[in-house]
Amino acid sequence: MDKQTLSFQAEVKQILHLVTHSLYSNKEIFLRELISNASDACDKLRFEALDDAALFEDAPNLEVRVAFDAAARTVTISDNGIGLSADEAVAHLGTIAKSGTRDFLAALEGEKKKDANLIGQFGVGFYSGFIVADRITVESRRAGLPAGQGVRWSSEGTGEFDVEAITRAARGTDVILHLREGEEEFLSAWKLKSIISRYSDHISLPILMKKQQWDEEKKEQVDTGEWETVNKAAALWTRSKSDVTDAEYQDFYKQISYDSDAPLAYTHNRVEGRSEYTQLLYVPAKAPFDLWNRDKRGGVKLYVKRVFIMDDAEALMPVYLRFVKGVIDSADLPLNVSRELLQESRDVKAIREGSTKRVLAMLEDVAENQKDKYAEFWRQFGSVLKEGVGEDFSNQERLARLLRFASTHADEGVSFADYVGRMKEGQEAIYYITADTLAAARHSPQLEIFRKKGLEVLLLADRVDEWMLSHLYEFDGKPLQSVAKGGVDLGKLQDDDEKKQAEATAEAFKPVLERLKEALKDRAKDVRTSTRLVDSPACIVVDEGDVSSHLSRMLKQAGQTAPKAMPILEVNAGHVLVKRLQSDERFDDLAQVLFDQALLAEGGQLEDPAAYVQRVNRMLAAG
């Protein structure tokens, strides 16, 4: 192949600008990315060689080498992995977010097509080299091809790249960075070793650099000609917990998650029994920007006998724990495990259940012993954890204990256990209210009788709360009861005198109720006197079996059809505005205004705001 000059894909030009100017605040990360890619190339060779051992050629020991040449101002990252053919170099280095993984596995034929998602993509990692280099040269030969079919790829990171054929005896890839002015710090063995130690120490392949020693005559470090391993070359999760420091755990988390913050918590365990596996799982301190994308794969990497199999193995962690990062290394699964097998395997189910329980135990420990830390976790991930109440029935009780809410007694952090511990003597239910916002819930007129009696009510304003409550009916034998559904029955908390007075009021007010029912027949299913109102003239409630007004609004906002159900208007017979109804000639107008105000107070929207304004204006004008 003669030398060709080709243009980058349009997106590559944009990403190169981003990478070199703003993607990484820390320049050192380029070395982590390129070593990671070299390790991936070795993983691919190991995987492909399961069926064709000849691909190892005469070099079965996989390794990554890092070298520098101060005179030529170059840093070279080499691997003896799968390598690139000429066509692959053009396709994968000139196109954004295309590591070759998908095409490499899509080429597998027959039954192996089911393995098409085995190894993760490295995205824009290769282009990070342009942070420190004004030119990158890649020399490579794919395993299995003759020496004469090597390829050289070169670019200055602008709009074009050159490709030409070369003769290359060794399989694998050399990535040669020609450093730009001002980046001389990376022409130092000490600097490169410290970066490798910090970012790539967990790589299970040996990372080699030329050994140096002090030359007394030259008064400088000189190469001895030997190569030495500069990383531990042992996967961190395979080491004993007693041999791993907290700093190493945190550095490993940052390496696999690309998160600059330390994790909130982590757990490292070896599980033996029916299924044998090692798990190292982390809970991040901050929520990612795509947390609410339920289609996003999880953050758990799957290894089998220390061989990397796939990124984002969602079958190993439930969707509601999609924020968990880490590694699971199984000793039982076959090396060529497919995604379909992951979904069906009994061993995978056991790993998933065990890992889920381990994460929940970790969260329980934080909730019990580090309340401030758990409060921050809840602010970041609480809404997602609530999804598990309806999705994971086997752990529903444990999840219920991890839930936190605002209430009429506290702004945040109230657990069901806290609530039950504060229940009044004779109180039989856990009371709650759902609303669009916490402010709307806190100031709802439906809470008035509960405030008067000092009863705590949980305030739920997350969009997922209504769905969660459709799966959670009780806690520790105490039923959950909405204060905005059905009638208020406080049971033993309401004395006989209050009950008799309420019955007498309802009987005396019966004629007015009949007139209200007639005036509001198109808007309200029923009108009745209220036992829950103290200061407000009226409120909106729904029947016990009906969809709440809050859920109905959310369904409409989502473009779905909400079940049709008219609300019930409850009126406070002792309120001055309600008393005026009996003698006021504008009864129908007052009835409509009363209903509209109750609807607004509950967070609803008026179907005809202009009509409401006209009615209020007529009343104000009449005085």
N, C-alpha and C positions, 0 to 999 in steps of 0.2 A: 504493500500500500504506500503510495506516494504521500508526501506531506499535504494535509488538507487544512484549510482554515474555515471553521464553521462558526455560526452565531449561537449564542446562548438562547434558550427559551426566554420569552419576554419576562416571565415571572422571576427568572434567575437574576436578571439585571436589577430588578427592584430589591430582591432579597440580599444581593451582594452589597447594595448600598446600606441596607438596614444592618446587616451583619457587621460591616466594617465601621459603622458610625454609632450604632445604638443598641444592637442586640445583646452584646455582653459588656457589662461594666467592668468585668475583670478579664484582662487580656489572657491570663494564664490558662483560661478554660479551653483555648484552642488545642492544647496538648491533650487534655482529657478527652475531647471529642475525637481527635484523630487516633488516639490509643484505643478508645472504645470501638471505633470503626474497624481497626486492625484486629481487635479481639473478635468482633462479629464475623470478620472474614475467616478467621480460624475456626469459629463455631460452625460456619457454613461448610467448610471443608470436612470437618469431623462428621457432620450430619450426612453429607453426600457420600462420604467414604464408607458409611455403614453398608452400602450396596456395592461399592467399587473401591476396594482397598488400594488399587493401583494409583488412585489419585494422590496418595501420599508420596508417590515417586520414591526417591531415595532419602527423603527427609521426614520421617514419621513424627519427630518431636516439634510440636507447634510452639511458636514464640514470637514476641514482638521486640524489635530493636530500635533504640533511639540514639542517634548520633548527631554531632555538630561539627562544622568546619569553620573555625574562626576566620581563616583567610578568605574563604569563598563566601562567608556570611550566610551559611545554610544550616538548617536543622532538618534531619531526615528521620521519618518514622517508617519502619519497614516491618512487614509481616510475611510469613510463609503460608498464608491461608489460601483461599480459593482463587484469588486473583481475578483479573478482568481480561476479556477478549477485546479486540478493537471495537467491535460493535457495542459491547457493554460499556466501554469507556465513553463512547459518544452519547449513548442513551442515558447512562447513570450519572455522569459528571456534568452533563450539559442541561439536565432537567431537574427541576426543584423537587425535593422530598421524594427522591426515587433512589433508594439504596441498592436496588437490584433484588431485594428480597422477594417481592411479589412475582417478578418475572422468573427469578431463579426457581421458585417453587411451582409456579404455574406450568413450567416446562416438564414437571414430573408427570408421568403418564399413568394411564390405567387407574388402579385402585388408589394410587398415591395422590390423586388429585384432591382427596379429602385432607391432605396435609398442607393445603395452600396457605394457611395462616400461622405457620409454626414460628417464624422468627421475626422480631420486631424491625420496624423501619428506623433509620437514624436521621431522617429529615434533613435539616440544613447543616448538620454537624460538620461536614467536609468543608463547607464554605467559610467556617470560622477561621480557617487558616489565613484568610485574607485580612484578618485583624492585624496580624504582625508581618505579613509577607506582601510584597508588591508583585510577586510572581510565584506560581506554584507549578511544579513539574511532577507528574505521576508516571512512573514506569512500572509496567505490570505484565504478567503472563498468567493466563488461566491454567489451573491444574488440568493436566491431560492433554494440553495442546503442545505441539513441538516448539523447540526453542526459537525457531524463526518466526513464530507468530506472536511475539511480544508487541507491546504498544507503548508509545510515549504520548502523553497528554500534557499540554502546557497552556497556561493562561495568565494574563495579568489582571484578571478579575474585572475587566471592562465589558465589552460587548461580544468578544470573540474568544475562541480557543483553537489551538492547533493540535492535530492528531497525525501521527506517523508510525509506521511499522519499525520495530527494532528486533534485534536478536537478544534474547534474554535466557540464560541457562536456568536460573532459579525460578520456580513458580512463586506466586505471591505478588506483593505490591510494595513499592517505595514511594512515599509522598515526600517530596523535597520542597521545603519552604525557603525561598530566597528573601531574607529579611529586609524590610524597609529601613530607612535611616531612623535612628533613635530606638531601635529594638535590640541593641547589642547585649542587653542583660540576659537574653536567652542563649547567648553563645558561651554558656558557663555550665560545666558539669554539675556544680553545686545547685545552681538555680533549677536546672531540669530535673535533678533527682528530688529536690524538695517539692516540686510540682507533682511529680509522679507519686511521691509518698503521700501527698495530701489528697489527690483526686483519684488515683488509679491503683491504690495499694490492694484493693479487693479483687482486682482482675486475677482470675485463677491461672492464667498463662504467665510464664516468666517474662518479665520486661527486662531486657538486657541493655547495659551501657558499657562502654569501654572503661576498664579499670584504670585509675590514675594513682600516681604516687609523687611525692615531693622530690624534686631534683635540686639538690643543694647547690650545684654549680650554676644552673640556670635560674635558680631562685623562683621556681614556678612548678605547678603541677604538670606532669607529662603522662601521656598514654603508655601503658605497659604492653599493649598489644593483646591483652586478654579481655574477655567479656565477663561481666558479673551481673547477677540478678539484683535489681534494685527495688523490687517490691517483694512482699511476703509470698506472693504466688500461691496463696491458699485462700479460697473463698472465705470471707469473714464469718459467714453463717455456719461454716463447718468447724470453726474453732470452738473451744470450750468457753462458756460464758466467763469463767474466771480469768481467762487469758485476754479478754477484750475489754478495753477501757471505755468509759462513757464517751470520751472524745472520739474514739474510733467508731462507736455506734453512730454518733451524730454525723461524723464525716461521711460514713457510708450512706446514711440517709440522704445527705445533700448530693452525693454522687448519683444515686439512682432516681432521685425525684427532681433534680435541677432546682431545688428550693434553697434559697439563701438563708432561711431561718431554721433553727433547730426544731426537731419534732416535739410535739406536746408529750408523747409517751411512746414507748416501744416495748415489745415482748420478744424474747428469743428462747425457743424451746425445741427439744428433740422429742418426738413422739414415737413410741414403740408400741407394738401390739398387732392388731389385724393389719393396719397400714403403718408403714414406717416412713416418717418424713421429718424434715427440719423446717421450722418456720421462723422467720425474722420479720416481724410486722411493725409498722409505724403508723401513728396517727399524727398528721401534720398539725402545725399550730394555726395555720391560716387556710381558709377555704380557697380552692382554685377558682378561676373565673368561669369555668365551665361545669361547676358543681351540679347545676340543675339540668344538665344534659344527661338524661337517663340512658341514652344510647351510647354514651362514652364508655369505653371499656375500662375495667378497673386498673389499679396501679400495681398489681401483683405479678411478678415475673416467675415463670415456672422453669425449674431445672429438674432433670432426671439424672440421678447419679453424677451430679455436678456438670452435666452437659446442658447448655442453655437450649430450651425448647421454644418458648414463646414469651413475648411481652404481653402485658395486659390480659392475663388469663382470667377472664370474667367468670368462668365456671368455678373458680376456687374461692370466690367471695360473693355474697349476695349483693344485689344492686344497691340496697340502702347503706352498704358499707363501701361504696365505690370510692370514697376518699382515702381508704387505707392503702398505704404503699408498702412494698417489701418484697420478700423472696420466699418461695416455698420450694424445697428440694426433696423430691420423692425418691425412695429406693425401690418402689414397687411398680411404677408405671413403665411401659415399654418405651424405649428411646424414640421410636417413630410414632409416638402417640399423636392421634389426630384430634381436631377440635370436636368431631362428632363423638369420639370415644370419651373425651373429657366430659361431655354432657351426659353420657350414659353410664360411665364406669362406677361400680360400687366403691372402688378405692377413692375416686375423686369425690364422691358424695361424702365419704368418711373424712377426707381432708377438709372439705368445705365446712362440714358441721364442726369439726374440731377447731378450725381456724376462726370460725364465727364465735364460738364459745370463748376462745382465747381473747379475742378482741373485746368482747363484752365484759369479760373478767377484768381486763386492763382498764376499761372505762369505769367499771364499778370501783376499782381500787382508787382511781383518780377522784371519783365523785365522793368517796368516803374520806380520803386522807388529804386531798388537795383541792378544797372547795373552790378557791379562787381560780385555779387552773381549769377546773371542770366548768365553771361559769363561762370562761372564755371559750372553751370547746363548744359549749351549748350555743353561744352566740354565733359561732362559725358554722356548726354542723347540725344543730338541734333539729331544724326543719327536715333535714334529710333522714335523720335517725327515726323520726316519727313514721316514715314510710314503712319501716320494719314491723310496726304494730299490726299492719294489715297484710304483710307479705310473709312474715316468719312466725307462724302460730306456735311453733315449738319453743320459741324464745320470747313469746309475747309478754309473759309475766316479768322476765328480767328486763325487757325493754321498757315496760311500764314504770319500773322502779328508777330508770334512768331519765325519764321525762322530767322537764322543768317548765314551770309556767309563771306568769304574773298572776296576782290575785288582788282582791280588795284589801288584803292585809300586807302585801309586799309587792314591790315593783317588778321583781324577777326572782328566779331561782327556787320557786316553791315546788317541792316534789309531792307526789301523792302521799307518801309516808308522812311528810311534814303536815299536810292538810289533815290526814286522819288523826294525827297526834293532837291537833288543835280542835277537833270536832266537839261541839257542845254536847252535854249529857242529854241523851234522848234524840240526838240527830242521827238519822238513819241513812242519808244519802250524801254523796259528794256533789255539790252544786257547781255548775259551770255556765258560762255564757259565751257564745261565739259572735264575733263582729268583724267588720272590715278593718278596724284599727283598734289599738288598745284604748285610745281616748274614747272612742264610741262605746266600747264595752264598759269602761269604768264609769261613764256618766249615763248609762242606760237607766231609764225609769224603772225597768223591770227588777232592778236591784234594791229598790227602796225598802221593802219590808225586810230584806236580808240585812241591810245596814242597820235598820232600827233594832233588830234582834241580835246584832253582833255576829251574824253568821258569815263565814268566809265563802267567797265565790271565786272560782278560778276564771281568769279572763283569757280567752283564746282568740288570737287574731291572725294566726298563720293560715295561709290558704290551704294547707294540707290538714288542718285540724278537723274539719268536718268529715273528710274522708277517713281519718284515723278513728274518729269517734263512732263511725259506722261499724267498726270492728272491735272496739273496746267498750265493754258494757259495765264492768265493775273492777274494783281494786280491793283486794283483801276482803272480799265478801260485801263490800259497800257499793251499791249501784251508783252509776253516774247519771245525774239528772240535770237536764237543761232548765234554766229558770225562765226560758222563753217558749217553752212548750207545755201545752196542757194547763190545767189549773194548779195553783200552788197549794200543796198539802204538806204543811210543816209537821204533821203528826203530833207527837208529844210536845213539840215546841210551841204549839198553839193551845192556849187554855180554853176551857169550855165557854167562858164569858165571851171571848173573842169570836168563837164559832157562832154562838147564838146571835151576837150583834151583827155579824156578817150576813146571817140568814135573814134577820129582821130588815136590814138595809136593802137587801136584794128584793124582798117582798114589797117594801114600801116604794121602791124605785121602779117597780114593774111597768107601770104605764109609760114612763119615759123611755125605758128600754125598748118597748114595743114600737114607739114612734121612731127611735133611733134605728132599729132594725129595718123599718120601712124606708127611711131616708137613705140608708146605706146598703140597701139590698143588692145593689150591683157591685159593691166593693168589699163587703164583709160577710163572712159566713155566719157570724153570730155577733151579738153585742151583749155583754154581761157586766155586772159589777165586779170590781177587782178587790182581791185581798192582798195584792202585792204592791199596790201604789200607796204612797204616803203623801208626797208633795206634788206629784204631777197629776194633771187632770185625766190622762188616758195613756194607754200603751197598746202596741200591737203584739199579739202572740199567735202561735199556730197550734193546731191539734197535735196530740202526742205522736201520731203516726205520719204526719205530713212532713214534707221537706221544709227545713228552716228557711226563713227569708234570706239569711246570709248565704246559704248554699244555692238557693235559687238565683241570686244575683251573680254568684261566681259562674254558674252554668251558663247564664246568658252572656256574660263577658267572654266566656270561652267559645261562644258560638254554638252552644248546645241548647236543646229545647228542655226547659225545666218543667217538671210535672205541674199541671195547673192546680192550684189550691188557694182558695181565698183565705185571708187571715181572719183572726177574731179580734174585735176591738173590746178592750177592757176599760171601763171608766171608773174613776174615783168619785163615788156618790157624794163624798164630803167636800169636794173641791168647789170653790166659788164659781168657776166657769161652768162646771157641770150643773150646779144648782140653778144658774141663770137659764138653762135650757127649758126648765119647766114653765117659765112665764114669758119667755122672749118670743116675739112674733117672727123673728128671723131664725126659727128653729132649724130649718133645712140647711141654711148657710152655716150656722154654728156647728151643726153635726158634721158637715163636710170639712170645715176648718179643723175641728177636733181630730178627725180621722187623719187629715193631711199632716198635722203637727205630730201626731203619734208615729206616723210613717217616717217622717223626717228624723225624729228623735231616735228611731230604731236603725237608721242608716239607709233607709230606702230612698227611692227617687219618685217624684210625682209624675204621673202620666201627663197632667195638664197644669204646669206651673202657673201659666197665665190666669187660669180660672181661680187658682188659690189666691193669687195676688189681688184679683178683682174683688173677691169675697172679703179679704182682709181690709182692703181700701174702703169698701162700702161700710164696714163696721166702724172703722176709724172715723170716717166722715160723719156717721150718724152719732158718734160719741157714746 
